[in-house]
Amino acid sequence: MPLTGQPASTTLANADQLLRQAIQQLAHAGVESPTADAKTLFAWAWDISVSELGSHVLRGTDVPCEVSARYAQACERRSAREPLQHITGVAPFRYQELHVGPGVFIPRPETELMVSHAVEYLAGLPGDSHTAVDLCTGSGAIAIALATEVPRTHVHAVELSPEAARYTEHNIDRYRPAFEAHGSAVTLHIGDATEFLGTTSAQVITCNPPYVARAVEHAPEVASDPDLALYGGGADGSELPQKIIARTPRILAPGGLFICEHAEYNAYTIENAFHRAGFTSVETVGDYTGRDRFTRGYSAHSGEDDCVSHI
């Protein structure tokens, strides 16, 4: 029996019973991960951790009426396929919990793997300080992760959408004490990723651009992400990513690393764009499910001109 539409009652509900009902409700609605989502929403509605929730479920703790009501509303929204992160207002990403909502792209777990490669490369570089650029930064997830995890790193975060940038600013301010404690900094630039010239000596550039093709079917939750952050243009969604790739050598230091996320269906096109732009040791890497998810390469550009390939 779904939690929604239940008559008001002063009878306290059992935590285990409520959780079971919520899982069934979300599963019936076609939610991909009904158990995990039901637990996350329950913990959010109760303002406790998921581990604390587990203890209450095991003991069959009575749930306060106001918590039951909040949980029912949350499950109703999730059953309508509103993204989990829009309901809770946060999205976990590596070691951070980022503020998200309508108007900004929700960071995905697969992007964390791309960040791991960037962090490993930056951390292995010689020198006392580093420079990185995160193009199409969205919530600031990648930029904040780089600044927090690699000491003395200045990250330039570039975002085109002023609406998305409001979330970026909030998240940067929230984690500023953490990355400044390591001597790092994040500078937000509101502008076009294809025109950014804030540095010419980035040692690492990361980019999770719009790369989705409009013709491809997606889960209902994807429609909640802003079009500007989703669709890359062209038949396969790679039009904008190719433009970014072609211009990236202008801001990358010689030998610097560029990593760009993409879809499995446009991986070949993206890899070719890397080669045309003059990158060396180009490699396409799979995500946790084995799908081609991002391509990386190293700059051989000398920095004295703008002789890059054009789309």
TORVEXMI-841097 format. One record per residue: z, x, y of N, C-alpha, C in turn. Coordinates in steps of 0.05 Angstrom, whole numbers, padded with zeros to 5 digits, always signed. Each point is the difference from the previous one (the first is absolute). Example, Ala and Ser with C-alpha at 12.3 -4.5 7.8 and 13.67 -1.06 7.14 Angstrom:
BEGIN
+00156+00264-00114+00000-00018+00024+00000+00018+00024;-00014-00007+00021+00001+00016+00024+00014-00015+00022;
! end
This chain:
BEGIN
+00000+00017-00024+00000-00017+00024+00000+00018+00025;-00018-00005+00019-00001+00017+00023+00024-00003+00018;+00005+00020+00016+00023-00001+00019-00007-00018+00023;-00026-00002+00007-00008-00016+00023+00003-00030-00006;+00007-00015+00021+00001-00029-00003+00025-00010-00013;+00019+00018-00005+00025-00009-00012+00017-00015+00020;+00014-00021-00007+00016-00015+00019+00024+00017+00009;+00009-00004+00025+00023+00015+00010+00024-00006-00017;+00016+00020-00006+00023-00004-00017+00022+00020+00008;+00024-00008-00003+00023+00017+00005+00008+00015-00025;-00013-00005-00023+00006+00014-00025-00012+00028+00001;+00017+00019-00006-00009+00028+00000-00017+00005-00025;-00023+00013+00005-00018+00006-00022+00007+00027-00013;-00007+00003-00025+00004+00024-00015-00022+00020+00006;+00007+00026+00005-00019+00020+00008-00022+00004-00022;+00009+00001-00025-00019+00004-00022-00020-00024-00001;+00011-00024+00003-00017-00023-00001-00021-00001+00023;+00009+00007+00024-00018+00000+00023-00022+00021-00004;+00008+00023-00010-00020+00021-00004-00021-00008-00020;+00008-00012-00022-00018-00008-00021-00020-00021+00011;+00011-00019+00016-00017-00021+00011-00021+00012+00019;+00009+00020+00016-00018+00013+00020-00022+00015-00014;+00007+00014-00022-00021+00015-00015-00021-00019-00011;+00009-00022-00011-00019-00020-00010-00018-00011+00022;+00013-00006+00023-00015-00011+00022-00022+00019+00010;+00007+00026+00003-00019+00019+00010-00022+00006-00020;+00008+00001-00026-00020+00004-00021-00020-00023-00001;+00010-00024+00003-00018-00024+00000-00019+00001+00024;+00009+00012+00022-00017+00002+00024-00020+00022-00002;+00001+00016-00021-00019+00022-00004+00008+00026+00013;+00025+00003+00008+00009+00025+00012-00001+00021-00021;-00010+00024+00007-00005+00021-00019+00025+00012-00012;+00021+00002+00015+00025+00011-00009+00023-00019+00005;+00001-00022-00014+00020-00021+00006+00029+00009-00003;+00006+00016-00020+00028+00008-00004+00010+00019+00022;-00016+00020+00006+00007+00019+00022+00002-00014+00026;-00019-00018+00006+00000-00014+00026+00024-00019+00002;+00006-00014-00022+00022-00019+00000+00027+00015+00005;+00003+00023-00012+00024+00016+00005+00002+00010+00028;-00023+00010+00011+00000+00010+00027+00007-00022+00020;-00012-00023-00004+00005-00022+00019+00029-00010-00002;+00010+00000-00025+00028-00009-00004+00019+00019+00015;-00004+00026-00004+00017+00019+00013-00002-00002+00030;-00025-00004+00010-00004-00003+00029+00014-00025+00010;-00002-00022-00014+00013-00025+00009+00030+00002+00000;+00011+00017-00018+00029+00003-00003+00010+00023+00017;-00018+00016+00011+00006+00024+00016+00016+00020-00016;-00009+00005-00025+00012+00019-00017-00022+00017-00013;+00007+00021-00014-00020+00017-00013-00008-00013-00026;-00023+00009-00011-00009-00010-00026+00020+00007-00022;+00012+00023+00002+00020+00008-00021+00024-00018+00002;+00009-00007+00024+00022-00019+00003-00007-00027-00011;-00025-00008+00005-00009-00026-00011+00001+00000-00030;-00007+00022-00013+00001+00002-00029+00027-00005-00011;+00020+00010+00014+00028-00005-00009+00007-00029+00002;-00008-00013+00022+00005-00029+00003-00014-00016-00021;-00024+00007-00007-00015-00014-00020+00013+00003-00027;+00009+00024-00007+00013+00004-00025+00026-00016-00003;+00015-00002+00023+00025-00014-00001-00003-00030+00004;-00025-00008+00007-00004-00029+00005+00015-00010+00025;+00001+00017+00020+00014-00006+00025-00011-00025+00013;+00018-00017+00011-00009-00023+00016-00012+00010+00026;-00022-00012+00008-00015+00008+00024+00007-00018+00023;+00008+00010+00023+00005-00017+00023-00023-00018+00007;+00005-00024+00009-00021-00019+00006-00020+00010+00020;+00009+00014+00021-00019+00010+00020-00018+00021-00012;+00009+00016-00019-00016+00019-00013-00021-00013-00017;+00008-00021-00015-00018-00015-00017-00023-00012+00016;+00008-00011+00024-00020-00013+00017-00020+00021+00011;+00010+00023+00008-00017+00021+00011-00019+00011-00022;+00011+00002-00024-00015+00010-00023-00022-00020-00007;+00006-00026+00000-00020-00020-00006-00023+00001+00020;+00006+00003+00025-00021+00001+00021-00017+00025-00004;+00013+00022-00007-00015+00025-00004-00019-00002-00025;+00010-00013-00021-00017-00003-00024-00023-00019+00005;+00005-00020+00017-00022-00018+00007-00022+00015+00015;+00008+00017+00019-00020+00015+00015-00015+00020-00018;+00015+00012-00019-00013+00019-00018-00019-00014-00019;+00008-00025-00008-00017-00016-00018-00026-00008+00014;+00001-00002+00026-00025-00005+00016-00016+00025+00004;+00009+00022-00013-00013+00027+00000+00002+00014+00027;+00020-00007+00015+00007+00017+00024+00010+00026-00011;-00009+00023+00011+00010+00026-00010+00030+00002+00000;+00010+00012-00020+00029+00005-00003+00011+00014+00025;-00016+00020+00009+00009+00017+00023+00001-00016+00026;-00016-00021+00003+00001-00016+00024+00025-00018+00000;+00009-00007-00024+00024-00017-00002+00025+00017+00006;+00002+00023-00012+00024+00017+00004-00002+00016+00026;-00025+00004+00010-00003+00016+00025-00001+00029-00004;+00001+00010-00025+00001+00029-00005-00018+00006-00024;-00009+00025+00000-00016+00011-00023+00010+00027-00007;+00009+00004-00025+00008+00027-00008-00023+00019-00002;+00003+00025+00008-00021+00020-00002+00014+00027-00002;-00003+00012-00024+00013+00026-00005+00030-00003+00005;+00010+00015+00020+00029-00001+00006+00007-00017+00024;-00019-00015+00010+00004-00017+00023-00001-00030-00007;+00010-00016+00018-00004-00029-00002-00010-00009+00027;-00026-00007+00001-00014-00003+00025-00001-00029+00009;+00002-00005+00026-00003-00026+00011-00029-00008+00000;-00007-00023-00012-00027-00010-00001+00000-00030+00005;-00024-00011+00004-00003-00028+00004-00029-00006+00007;-00006-00025+00007-00028-00007+00008-00010+00018+00022;-00025+00010-00004-00012+00017+00020+00000+00030-00007;+00013+00007-00023-00001+00028-00008-00004+00001-00030;-00015+00020-00009-00006+00004-00028+00026+00007-00015;+00004-00013-00023+00023+00006-00017-00005+00025-00017;+00016+00021+00003-00005+00024-00016+00003-00006-00030;-00018+00013-00016+00000-00005-00029+00011+00025-00015;+00011-00005-00024+00011+00022-00015-00020+00022-00007;-00026-00007-00003-00019+00021-00008-00004+00020+00023;+00005-00008+00024-00003+00019+00023+00022+00022-00002;+00022-00006-00013+00021+00020-00002-00010+00025-00015;-00018-00004-00018-00011+00023-00015-00016+00018+00018;-00015-00012+00018-00015+00016+00020+00019+00016+00017;+00022-00012+00008+00019+00014+00017+00013+00023-00016;+00004-00003-00025+00011+00022-00016-00018+00025+00001;-00026-00004-00001-00018+00023+00002+00002+00013+00027;+00001-00017+00021+00002+00011+00027+00026+00015+00005;+00022-00011-00010+00026+00013+00003+00001+00027-00015;-00011+00000-00024+00000+00024-00016-00016+00022+00014;-00023-00007+00012-00016+00019+00013+00014+00011+00025;+00010-00018+00017+00014+00008+00025+00024+00018-00006;+00016-00008-00020+00024+00015-00006-00006+00028-00010;-00024+00004-00011-00007+00026-00011-00014+00019+00020;-00004-00010+00025-00013+00016+00020+00019+00020+00013;-00010+00024+00007+00017+00019+00014+00004-00009+00029;+00019+00012+00014+00005-00007+00028+00025-00017+00003;+00010+00000+00024+00024-00015+00006-00005-00029+00008;-00024-00007+00007-00006-00028+00008-00028-00008-00009;-00004-00026-00002-00025-00010-00010-00010-00023+00017;-00026-00005-00001-00012-00022+00015-00016-00018-00020;+00004-00026+00002-00013-00019-00018-00010-00023+00017;-00020-00014-00010-00011-00024+00013-00002-00022-00021;+00009-00024+00007-00003-00023-00018-00017-00020+00015;-00025-00003-00009-00019-00019+00012+00003-00028-00012;-00003-00020+00016+00004-00028-00009+00028-00004-00011;+00020+00008+00016+00028+00002-00009+00013-00026-00007;-00009-00022+00012+00012-00026-00006+00030-00001+00006;+00016-00004-00020+00029-00002+00003+00013+00027+00006;-00016+00021-00003+00011+00028+00004+00011+00011-00026;-00005-00013-00022+00012+00008-00026-00005+00029-00007;-00026+00008+00001-00007+00027-00007+00010+00021+00020;-00003-00006+00025+00009+00018+00021+00029+00006-00001;+00016-00021-00004+00029+00003-00001+00008+00015-00025;-00013-00005-00022+00006+00014-00025-00005+00030+00003;-00023+00007+00012-00006+00029+00004+00020+00013+00018;+00007-00013+00022+00019+00012+00019+00028+00002-00012;+00007-00019-00017+00027+00000-00011+00003+00019-00024;-00021+00003-00015+00001+00016-00025-00007+00029+00004;-00015+00006+00021-00008+00028+00005+00012+00009+00027;+00021+00016+00000+00012+00009+00025-00019+00013+00019;+00006-00004+00026-00015+00013+00022-00030-00007-00001;-00005-00025-00005-00028-00010+00000-00004-00020+00023;-00020+00005+00016-00008-00019+00021-00023-00016-00010;+00005-00026-00002-00021-00019-00011-00011-00016+00023;-00026+00000+00003-00014-00018+00019-00009-00025-00016;+00011-00023+00007-00006-00025-00013-00019-00016+00017;-00023-00007-00010-00021-00013+00015-00004-00029-00010;+00001-00019+00018-00003-00029-00008-00016-00014+00022;-00020-00015-00009-00017-00014+00019+00012-00026+00010;+00014-00015-00017+00010-00027+00006+00026+00001+00016;+00001-00010+00024+00025-00001+00015+00021-00017-00014;-00009-00021-00015+00019-00017-00014+00013+00016-00023;-00016+00015-00015+00011+00017-00021+00018+00022+00011;-00008+00010+00023+00015+00023+00013+00028-00008+00007;+00005-00026+00004+00028-00008+00006+00018+00005-00024;-00011-00005-00024+00015+00007-00024+00003+00030-00003;-00021+00014+00006+00001+00030-00001+00022+00011+00017;+00001-00010+00025+00021+00010+00019+00028-00007-00010;+00003-00024-00011+00026-00008-00010+00009+00019-00023;-00018+00005-00018+00007+00017-00023+00004+00029+00008;-00016+00010+00019+00005+00028+00009+00027+00002+00013;+00007-00020+00017+00026+00001+00013+00023-00002-00020;-00004-00015-00021+00021-00003-00020+00005+00026-00015;-00021+00014-00006+00003+00025-00016-00001+00025+00017;-00001-00003+00026+00000+00024+00017+00024+00018-00005;+00025-00010-00002+00022+00018-00005-00003+00016-00026;-00012-00013-00020-00003+00013-00026-00020+00023+00002;-00024-00004+00012-00019+00022+00001+00006+00020+00022;+00012-00009+00021+00008+00020+00021+00022+00018-00010;+00016-00009-00018+00021+00017-00012-00012+00023-00015;-00025-00003-00009-00015+00021-00014-00019+00015+00018;+00002-00005+00027-00017+00014+00018-00028-00011+00002;-00005-00024-00011-00027-00012+00000-00003-00020+00023;-00025-00009+00004-00005-00020+00021-00024-00017-00009;-00001-00024+00010-00023-00018-00004-00009-00010+00027;-00025+00004+00007-00011-00010+00025-00021-00021-00006;+00004-00024+00011-00018-00022-00004-00023+00000+00020;-00024-00002-00009-00024-00002+00018-00014-00027-00007;-00002-00017+00020-00014-00025-00004-00030+00004+00008;-00017+00000-00021-00028+00005+00005-00016+00000-00025;-00026+00006+00002-00019+00000-00022+00003+00026-00016;+00002-00003-00026+00002+00023-00018-00024+00018+00001;-00023-00012+00006-00025+00017+00001-00002+00015+00026;+00017-00005+00020-00002+00013+00026+00024+00017+00006;+00020+00002-00018+00024+00014+00006-00005+00030+00002;+00009+00012+00022-00003+00029+00004+00026+00012+00011;+00022-00011-00010+00027+00008+00010+00008+00028-00009;-00014+00011-00020+00005+00027-00010-00026+00010-00012;-00002+00026-00002-00023+00012-00014+00011+00019-00022;+00025-00003-00006+00012+00020-00018+00018-00014-00021;-00007-00024-00008+00015-00014-00021-00003+00015-00027;+00022+00004-00012-00001+00014-00027-00003-00020-00022;+00008-00025+00005-00004-00022-00019-00008-00025+00016;-00020-00014-00009-00007-00026+00010+00000-00020-00022;+00015-00022+00003+00001-00021-00019-00013-00025+00013;-00012-00017-00017-00013-00024+00011-00001-00021-00022;+00012-00023+00006-00003-00024-00017-00015-00021+00017;-00026+00003+00001-00016-00016+00019-00006-00028-00012;-00012-00018+00016-00011-00024-00011-00023+00007-00019;+00002-00008-00025-00022+00007-00019-00007-00022-00019;+00009-00024+00005-00005-00022-00018-00027-00013+00006;-00015-00007-00020-00025-00014+00003+00005-00030+00001;-00012-00014+00018+00005-00029+00003-00008-00016-00025;-00020+00010-00015-00010-00015-00023+00019+00002-00024;+00019+00018+00001+00018+00004-00023+00023-00020+00001;+00006-00013-00023+00022-00019-00001+00027+00015-00002;+00020-00012+00013+00027+00013+00000+00021-00021-00003;+00024+00009-00006+00023-00018-00002+00005-00014+00026;+00010-00025+00000+00004-00015+00025+00017+00015+00020;+00019+00017-00009+00017+00014+00019-00016+00019+00018;-00022+00011-00010-00016+00019+00015-00010-00013+00026;-00006-00026-00001-00010-00013+00024+00020+00000+00023;+00025+00006-00005+00021+00001+00021-00002+00025+00016;-00013+00021-00011-00003+00025+00015-00022-00005+00021;+00003+00013+00024-00020-00004+00021-00028+00010-00008;-00020-00015+00007-00028+00008-00006-00006+00029+00009;+00011+00007+00024-00006+00026+00011+00010+00023-00018;+00021-00006-00016+00011+00020-00017-00012-00001-00028;-00015-00021-00006-00010-00004-00027-00029+00008-00004;-00018-00012+00016-00028+00002-00005-00014+00023+00014;-00013+00017-00016-00011+00025+00011-00029-00002+00009;-00012-00023-00005-00028-00004+00008-00020+00011-00020;-00024-00011+00001-00021+00008-00019+00004-00015-00027;-00019+00003-00017-00001-00014-00026+00024+00006-00017;+00010+00025+00001+00022+00008-00018+00026+00006+00015;+00001-00006+00026+00024+00005+00016+00004+00029+00009;-00020+00016-00003+00003+00029+00006-00012+00009+00026;-00010-00019+00016-00013+00008+00025+00019+00014+00019;+00023-00012+00006+00019+00013+00018+00012+00026-00012;+00009-00001-00026+00010+00025-00011-00020+00023+00002;-00026-00005-00004-00020+00021+00002-00001+00012+00029;+00002-00018+00020+00000+00010+00027+00024+00017+00006;+00023-00008-00011+00025+00016+00004-00003+00027-00013;-00010+00000-00025-00004+00025-00015-00018+00019+00015;-00022-00010+00012-00019+00017+00013+00011+00013+00025;+00019-00012+00013+00011+00010+00024+00027+00016-00003;+00011-00003-00023+00026+00013-00005+00000+00031+00003;-00021+00014-00007+00000+00029+00002+00006+00010+00029;-00005-00017+00020+00005+00008+00028+00029+00006+00005;+00018-00013-00015+00029+00002+00006+00015+00014-00023;-00014+00010-00019+00013+00013-00023-00003+00030+00002;+00022+00014-00004+00000+00029+00001-00016+00011-00023;-00013+00024+00003-00014+00012-00022+00018+00002-00025;-00011-00009-00022+00015+00000-00025+00020-00023-00003;+00001-00018+00020+00018-00023-00001-00008-00021-00020;+00019-00016-00008-00004-00020-00020-00004-00028+00012;-00020-00014-00009-00005-00028+00008+00001-00017-00025;+00016-00022+00001+00003-00019-00022-00006-00028+00010;-00018-00014-00013-00008-00027+00008+00002-00019-00023;+00014-00022+00004+00002-00021-00021-00025-00017+00001;-00006-00012-00023-00024-00018-00002+00003-00017-00025;-00020-00017-00004+00000-00017-00024-00015+00014-00022;+00005-00010-00024-00014+00011-00023-00030-00003+00002;-00009-00023+00011-00028-00006+00000-00016+00015+00022;+00014+00013+00019-00015+00016+00019+00008+00030-00001;+00013+00008-00022+00009+00027-00003-00024+00020+00001;-00022-00007-00013-00023+00018-00001-00011+00004+00028;-00002-00021+00016-00011+00002+00027+00019+00017+00018;+00026-00004-00003+00019+00015+00016-00001+00030-00008;-00002+00006-00025-00002+00028-00008-00025+00013+00011;-00022-00014+00000-00025+00011+00012+00004+00004+00030;+00014-00018+00013+00005+00004+00029+00016+00025+00006;+00019+00007-00018+00015+00024+00003-00018+00024-00002;-00019+00000-00019-00018+00022-00003-00018+00003+00024;-00010-00022+00011-00018+00001+00023+00014+00011+00024;+00027-00006+00002+00015+00009+00023+00007+00030-00002;-00006+00012-00022+00005+00029-00003+00026+00008-00013;+00014-00020-00012+00025+00006-00014-00005+00015-00026;+00019+00017-00007-00003+00016-00025+00021-00009-00020;-00003+00007-00025+00018-00007-00022+00007-00029+00001;-00021-00016+00003+00003-00029+00002+00008-00011-00028;+00020-00018+00000+00010-00011-00025+00008-00029+00004;-00008-00018-00018+00010-00027+00001+00022-00003-00021;+00022-00012+00009+00025-00002-00016+00006-00029-00006;+00010-00005-00024+00007-00027-00009+00028-00008+00008;+00005-00026+00001+00027-00010+00006+00016-00003-00026;+00022-00014+00002+00018-00003-00024-00014-00015-00023;-00020-00016+00007-00014-00015-00021-00026+00014-00010;-00005+00024+00011-00024+00014-00008-00025-00006+00017;+00002-00018+00019-00023-00007+00017-00004+00021+00021;-00025+00007+00006-00006+00019+00022+00012-00012+00025;+00018+00015+00013+00015-00012+00023-00002+00017+00025;-00002+00026-00001-00003+00015+00024-00016+00026-00006;-00013+00010+00021-00015+00024-00002+00011+00021+00020;+00001+00025-00009+00010+00021+00017-00020+00023+00001;+00002+00015+00022-00017+00024+00003+00011+00018+00022;-00011+00024+00001+00010+00020+00019-00021+00007+00021;+00009+00004+00024-00019+00006+00022-00010+00028-00001;-00026+00003+00005-00011+00027+00003-00010+00002+00029;+00006-00020+00017-00009-00001+00027+00013+00021+00017;-00015+00014+00016+00010+00022+00017+00014-00010+00025;-00006-00025+00009+00013-00011+00023-00014+00005+00026;-00022+00015+00000-00012+00007+00026-00021-00021+00009;-00007-00019-00017-00020-00020+00008+00006-00026-00014;-00017-00019+00005+00002-00027-00012-00023-00005-00019;-00008+00020-00014-00023-00003-00018+00009-00013-00026;+00004-00026+00002+00008-00015-00024-00022-00020-00007;+00001-00009-00024-00020-00020-00009+00005-00026+00014;-00021-00015+00005+00003-00027+00012-00012-00020-00019;+00013-00024+00000-00009-00021-00017-00023-00015+00013;
! end
